[in-house]
Each structure stands twice: as C-alpha cells, then as structure tokens.
C-alpha cells in the first residue's frame, strides 16, 4: 500500500459552490447497472462467488424497485419542517417506513430462494420469508441505526437490499427539489446516512468534483475535495492505494478522526460503481485496518469486521 500526498492542480480548482449542482438522485436503473458491474468485477476475482451472488441480488432489487407502488410522500408540513431545520426529509433512523418495504423484501427473497445461489443463501431467504413482520422491522431498525453487527450475517444482505430499494423509490418519487443542503456535509441530505464511498467525476459539469455516494439511497451529494467526510478536517489528509494498481481507488484518510473513505476516480475507470467497486477492493480495507484506520461509512453488504460471509 502506498501513501500519497495529493494537491489540487490549477485546473482542478473547484468553482464556487453556487455554480455546482449539489445533489444527484439515483437513476431508476441503478440496480441493473450495479448488477452488470458486479458481474464484470467477479470475473477472475478472489471474491467471485460473493460478487456473483450480489449481482443476482441487485437484479432482484431492480425488480422490486420497478414493482413498488406509489406511496404517500412526507406531508407538506414535514417537508417544510425539515427544510427549516436542515434535517434529511427521509431520515433513515426516524422516517416512518411504509409496510410496502416488506413487500419489496418478500419479492427479493422469493427470487433469491429460487436462484442458483449457495444453499446457505437459499436457506436464509426461506427463513426470512417465514419470519414475523415485527422481527423484520427489528432487523431493519438495527441496520438503519448502524448496528449491522446485530444482524445475522446470512440475513444482512437481503434486508439491506430491500431497504436500499425502498429508499431509492421514495427519493426518486419526490425528486431533487424536495431535498436541501444540510449543515453536516458528510451525511446524505436525503436520508441522513453515511456514504459508502466517494466519486471523483471525470466528465461534464462534474469533472474533477468529489461527490459522496450514500450507502442507503445511492444519492450523490457534493463535498469539496481534501476535506474529511467524517469530521470535515482539512489538515494532513492522506491518500492510500494498493501497490500495483492504477490508482482508480484510493482511501482518503484523516489524521484527526482516524477515519477513511474510499474515493473512486472515474478518469481512471469510468465504469466504476460506488457500492460494487467498494466491495471489490476489500484488500484496501484490510490494509487500512492493519494501519489502525476505521471506515468512515458502511457498505451495507459488508458485515462489521470486514469479513465477507459465504453467501
């Protein structure tokens, strides 16, 4: 692992914040594109089986997203209150989930129970299909509260997948105009979740700009570069990459809070996807952990400790 100091070149200086599009919601084909990326990454990868499983899971997420019905949005009063106080409108820890999220979960589970996946995954899916609604909501609450360790590893990816599909549906149904900038720059302005990774764009109006990608709803929001996404410190930020790679994925590490977040540089590989490429570069997480660094945001398909459970 190599440590790099990074300075912005003159051509990389970001324009004034008022000229930058602040937020991009996920596209409605998010999970289909993610599935395609998982399949591409799985070829010849040491985690090929797990990445292949997640490709099938992303296919199921796309089907669930496509089939979600129209759901009641936040009331005008709720929207006004959130704007006034700078709160995320679809806050993961407090937003009242519509029971439809469990219908999405059931669809995902039925599809995965019949897919060509390892027996342990089929058994976990079948078990969740028979689980009481109150337990499903309890598992969801734990994931949304950041307590992934309290969720049995075989069940985590399924429940997380359903929650992602539900939040993408709710966010895209409302549209970008419904969401405002938050005072805390390192949390998602849609749902208040931490980012899974960051993306440095390479084209168009976003060229050279860093956007954080939400671990739950996949919203991308702008945050200036060379600033810690966890504590917003700006001094001593370091960049680490795996030796022998082209530097498409780097870990941005903060000495103040000891947290790191991966950055995906699309100029190096424009096909990268925030969740898929984060999981495909777990070797970098392992090296950061050996250096005593901690992740600044979760990947909802990664059980705490960095281990990948056999699907």
NUGU-193958 format. One line per field, with one value per residue (C-alpha): residue number from 0; residue in one letter; x, y, z. Coordinates in Angstrom, 1 decimal. Example, Ala and Ser with C-alpha at 12.3 -4.5 7.8 and 13.67 -1.06 7.14 Angstrom:
BEGIN
k: [0,1]
r: [a,s]
u: [12.3,13.7]
v: [-4.5,-1.1]
w: [7.8,7.1]
! end
This chain:
BEGIN
k: [0,1,2,3,4,5,6,7,8,9,10,11,12,13,14,15,16,17,18,19,20,21,22,23,24,25,26,27,28,29,30,31,32,33,34,35,36,37,38,39,40,41,42,43,44,45,46,47,48,49,50,51,52,53,54,55,56,57,58,59,60,61,62,63,64,65,66,67,68,69,70,71,72,73,74,75,76,77,78,79,80,81,82,83,84,85,86,87,88,89,90,91,92,93,94,95,96,97,98,99,100,101,102,103,104,105,106,107,108,109,110,111,112,113,114,115,116,117,118,119,120,121,122,123,124,125,126,127,128,129,130,131,132,133,134,135,136,137,138,139,140,141,142,143,144,145,146,147,148,149,150,151,152,153,154,155,156,157,158,159,160,161,162,163,164,165,166,167,168,169,170,171,172,173,174,175,176,177,178,179,180,181,182,183,184,185,186,187,188,189,190,191,192,193,194,195,196,197,198,199,200,201,202,203,204,205,206,207,208,209,210,211,212,213,214,215,216,217,218,219,220,221,222,223,224,225,226,227,228,229,230,231,232,233,234,235,236,237,238,239,240,241,242,243,244,245,246,247,248,249,250,251,252,253,254,255,256,257,258,259,260,261,262,263,264,265,266,267,268,269,270,271,272,273,274,275,276,277,278,279,280,281,282,283,284,285,286,287,288,289,290,291,292,293,294,295,296,297,298,299,300,301,302,303,304,305,306,307,308,309,310]
r: [x,x,x,x,x,x,x,x,x,x,x,x,x,x,x,x,x,x,x,x,x,x,x,x,x,x,x,x,x,x,x,x,x,x,x,x,x,x,x,x,x,x,x,x,x,x,x,x,x,x,x,x,x,x,x,x,x,x,x,x,x,x,x,x,x,x,x,x,x,x,x,x,x,x,x,x,x,x,x,x,x,x,x,x,x,x,x,x,x,x,x,x,x,x,x,x,x,x,x,x,x,x,x,x,x,x,x,x,x,x,x,x,x,x,x,x,x,x,x,x,x,x,x,x,x,x,x,x,x,x,x,x,x,x,x,x,x,x,x,x,x,x,x,x,x,x,x,x,x,x,x,x,x,x,x,x,x,x,x,x,x,x,x,x,x,x,x,x,x,x,x,x,x,x,x,x,x,x,x,x,x,x,x,x,x,x,x,x,x,x,x,x,x,x,x,x,x,x,x,x,x,x,x,x,x,x,x,x,x,x,x,x,x,x,x,x,x,x,x,x,x,x,x,x,x,x,x,x,x,x,x,x,x,x,x,x,x,x,x,x,x,x,x,x,x,x,x,x,x,x,x,x,x,x,x,x,x,x,x,x,x,x,x,x,x,x,x,x,x,x,x,x,x,x,x,x,x,x,x,x,x,x,x,x,x,x,x,x,x,x,x,x,x,x,x,x,x,x,x,x,x,x,x,x,x,x,x,x,x,x,x]
u: [0.0,1.4,0.7,0.3,0.1,-2.4,-2.6,-5.2,-3.7,-4.7,-7.1,-8.8,-9.7,-13.4,-15.8,-17.7,-20.3,-23.2,-22.1,-22.0,-25.0,-25.3,-27.2,-27.9,-30.5,-30.0,-31.3,-34.2,-32.0,-29.4,-29.6,-29.5,-26.3,-24.9,-25.6,-23.8,-20.8,-20.8,-20.7,-17.8,-15.8,-16.5,-14.5,-11.2,-11.8,-10.9,-14.4,-16.0,-18.7,-19.8,-19.8,-21.8,-24.3,-24.6,-25.2,-28.2,-29.3,-29.1,-31.2,-33.8,-33.5,-34.2,-37.3,-38.5,-37.9,-39.8,-42.8,-43.1,-46.5,-46.9,-46.5,-47.6,-44.9,-44.0,-46.7,-46.1,-45.7,-43.0,-41.2,-41.3,-40.0,-37.1,-36.1,-36.4,-34.2,-31.8,-32.9,-33.0,-36.5,-36.4,-34.2,-33.2,-33.5,-36.8,-38.8,-41.9,-41.4,-44.4,-45.1,-44.5,-40.8,-41.6,-43.4,-40.2,-38.2,-40.6,-40.1,-36.4,-36.4,-38.7,-36.4,-33.3,-34.7,-35.2,-31.9,-28.7,-27.1,-25.4,-27.7,-26.9,-28.3,-31.4,-32.0,-31.6,-34.0,-36.5,-36.1,-36.8,-39.9,-41.3,-40.2,-42.7,-43.1,-42.1,-38.7,-38.2,-38.8,-36.4,-33.7,-34.3,-34.1,-30.7,-29.3,-30.5,-29.1,-25.7,-25.8,-25.1,-23.2,-26.5,-27.9,-27.1,-24.6,-26.7,-29.7,-27.9,-27.7,-31.3,-32.7,-30.2,-31.1,-34.8,-34.1,-32.0,-34.7,-37.3,-35.3,-34.3,-38.0,-39.1,-36.3,-36.8,-40.5,-40.1,-37.4,-34.3,-36.3,-37.6,-34.2,-32.0,-28.3,-27.6,-25.2,-23.3,-21.7,-20.7,-24.2,-26.8,-29.2,-31.9,-31.8,-29.0,-26.9,-23.2,-21.6,-20.3,-17.6,-16.9,-16.7,-14.4,-16.1,-14.3,-16.8,-19.2,-20.1,-19.0,-15.4,-12.9,-15.6,-16.0,-19.5,-20.2,-22.4,-25.0,-24.8,-28.6,-30.3,-27.3,-27.8,-24.7,-24.0,-21.2,-18.4,-15.2,-12.1,-9.3,-11.9,-12.6,-16.1,-16.4,-15.1,-14.6,-11.0,-8.7,-5.2,-3.0,-5.4,-3.6,-4.3,-3.5,-3.7,-2.8,0.6,0.5,-2.9,-3.6,-4.9,-8.5,-9.5,-7.8,-8.5,-8.7,-7.6,-7.9,-5.3,-7.7,-10.5,-8.6,-11.4,-11.0,-13.3,-12.6,-12.6,-13.3,-11.6,-13.7,-10.9,-9.1,-12.1,-15.4,-17.3,-16.9,-19.9,-19.9,-21.1,-19.8,-16.2,-16.1,-16.8,-14.4,-11.5,-11.7,-7.9,-7.5,-9.9,-7.8,-4.6,-6.2,-7.4,-3.9,-2.8,-5.3,-7.7,-11.5,-14.1,-15.9,-19.1,-20.6,-21.2,-24.5,-23.3,-20.2,-20.6,-18.6,-15.0,-14.6,-15.3,-17.4,-19.8,-20.2,-23.5]
v: [0.0,3.4,6.7,9.7,13.4,14.9,18.6,20.1,21.2,24.6,23.0,21.1,24.1,23.8,26.6,28.5,26.3,28.2,27.1,23.4,21.1,20.0,16.7,13.8,11.3,7.7,6.7,4.2,1.7,1.8,-1.8,-3.1,-1.2,-2.3,-6.0,-5.5,-4.1,-6.9,-9.4,-7.6,-7.4,-11.1,-12.4,-13.7,-12.0,-13.8,-12.9,-14.1,-16.2,-13.4,-10.7,-13.1,-13.5,-9.8,-9.4,-11.7,-9.7,-6.5,-8.0,-8.8,-5.2,-3.8,-5.9,-4.8,-1.1,-1.5,-3.0,-0.6,1.1,4.8,5.6,8.6,11.2,13.3,15.9,19.5,20.3,17.6,18.9,22.5,21.5,19.6,22.5,25.0,22.9,21.4,17.8,15.0,14.5,10.7,10.2,6.6,6.5,8.3,8.2,6.0,3.2,2.2,-1.6,-1.8,-2.1,-5.6,-6.4,-5.5,-7.7,-10.6,-10.2,-10.2,-13.2,-15.3,-14.5,-15.4,-18.5,-19.9,-18.6,-20.6,-19.5,-21.5,-23.5,-21.2,-18.2,-20.1,-21.2,-17.7,-16.3,-19.0,-18.4,-14.6,-15.4,-17.2,-14.5,-12.4,-8.8,-7.4,-9.2,-8.0,-4.4,-5.0,-6.2,-3.1,-0.8,-2.3,-1.8,1.8,2.6,1.5,-1.7,-4.2,-6.4,-7.2,-8.7,-12.4,-12.3,-14.5,-12.2,-8.9,-8.6,-9.4,-6.9,-4.3,-4.8,-4.3,-1.1,0.3,-0.4,1.2,4.4,4.8,4.5,7.1,9.6,9.4,9.7,13.0,14.4,16.5,19.7,18.1,18.0,20.7,21.0,20.0,21.7,18.5,18.0,14.3,12.8,12.2,15.2,12.7,10.1,11.2,8.0,7.9,7.5,4.1,5.8,8.9,9.5,12.0,12.6,12.9,14.4,17.4,19.9,17.4,17.0,16.9,17.3,14.9,13.6,11.3,8.3,7.3,3.8,3.5,5.5,6.0,9.7,11.6,15.0,17.4,17.8,19.7,17.7,17.5,17.6,14.7,13.4,12.2,15.3,17.8,18.5,19.7,19.3,16.3,14.4,11.4,9.1,5.4,3.0,-0.6,-1.1,-2.3,-0.7,2.3,4.4,4.2,3.6,5.4,5.6,9.2,9.1,11.8,12.0,13.9,11.3,8.3,7.6,6.8,6.8,5.3,7.6,6.2,8.2,7.9,9.3,6.0,3.8,5.3,2.1,2.1,2.0,3.2,0.1,-2.6,-1.3,-0.6,-4.3,-5.4,-3.6,-5.1,-5.7,-2.0,-2.0,-4.8,-2.8,0.3,-1.8,-3.1,0.6,1.2,3.2,2.8,3.1,6.4,4.9,1.4,-0.8,-2.5,-5.8,-5.9,-7.3,-5.4,-6.5,-6.6,-10.3,-11.4,-14.1,-17.0,-16.4]
w: [0.0,-1.0,0.8,-1.5,-0.7,-3.0,-4.1,-6.4,-9.7,-11.0,-13.5,-10.6,-8.5,-7.9,-9.0,-6.4,-4.6,-6.1,-9.6,-8.6,-8.8,-5.2,-5.5,-7.9,-7.0,-8.1,-11.5,-11.7,-13.4,-10.6,-9.6,-13.1,-13.7,-10.4,-11.3,-14.5,-12.7,-10.1,-12.9,-14.6,-11.4,-10.5,-13.4,-12.1,-8.7,-5.4,-4.2,-7.4,-5.8,-3.4,-6.2,-8.4,-5.6,-5.2,-8.9,-8.6,-5.5,-7.5,-10.2,-7.6,-6.2,-9.6,-10.0,-6.5,-7.4,-10.7,-8.9,-6.0,-6.0,-5.5,-1.8,0.3,0.4,3.5,4.2,3.3,7.0,7.3,4.2,5.5,9.0,7.5,5.3,8.1,10.5,8.0,8.5,6.0,4.8,4.6,7.7,8.0,11.7,12.2,8.9,9.3,6.8,4.7,5.1,1.3,2.1,3.4,0.2,-1.7,0.7,0.1,-3.7,-3.3,-1.0,-3.4,-6.3,-4.4,-2.8,-6.4,-7.8,-8.4,-5.2,-2.4,-0.1,2.8,0.9,-0.1,3.5,4.8,2.2,3.0,6.7,6.3,4.2,7.2,9.7,11.6,10.4,13.8,13.6,10.0,11.2,14.1,11.7,9.5,12.6,13.5,10.0,9.7,13.2,12.1,14.2,11.4,13.8,15.5,12.3,11.5,8.5,6.2,6.6,6.4,2.6,2.0,4.4,3.4,-0.3,0.4,2.4,-0.4,-3.0,-0.8,-0.1,-3.8,-4.7,-2.1,-3.0,-6.8,-6.4,-4.6,-6.9,-6.2,-5.5,-2.3,-0.6,0.8,1.8,5.4,7.8,8.2,4.9,5.4,5.7,3.0,2.6,1.6,4.4,6.8,6.2,5.9,2.5,1.3,-0.9,-2.8,-6.5,-8.3,-11.7,-15.0,-17.4,-18.0,-15.3,-12.6,-13.9,-11.1,-8.4,-5.5,-4.7,-1.8,-2.5,0.1,1.4,1.6,-1.1,-3.5,-3.7,-4.6,-3.0,-3.5,-0.9,-1.6,-2.0,0.6,3.4,5.7,5.1,8.7,10.7,7.9,8.9,6.1,7.5,6.9,4.7,3.2,0.3,0.1,-2.8,-3.4,-4.9,-8.5,-9.3,-11.5,-8.5,-9.6,-6.0,-3.1,0.6,1.8,5.4,8.1,11.0,13.2,13.5,12.1,9.6,5.9,2.9,-0.5,-3.5,-7.0,-9.7,-12.9,-15.1,-14.4,-15.0,-16.0,-15.4,-11.6,-9.3,-5.7,-3.9,-6.3,-6.6,-2.8,-2.2,-4.9,-3.2,0.2,0.1,0.6,3.6,5.1,4.8,6.2,9.2,9.7,9.8,12.6,10.4,10.6,7.8,7.7,6.3,5.9,2.9,3.8,2.3,4.4,7.9,10.5,10.8,7.0,6.6,3.7,4.7,2.3,0.5]
! end
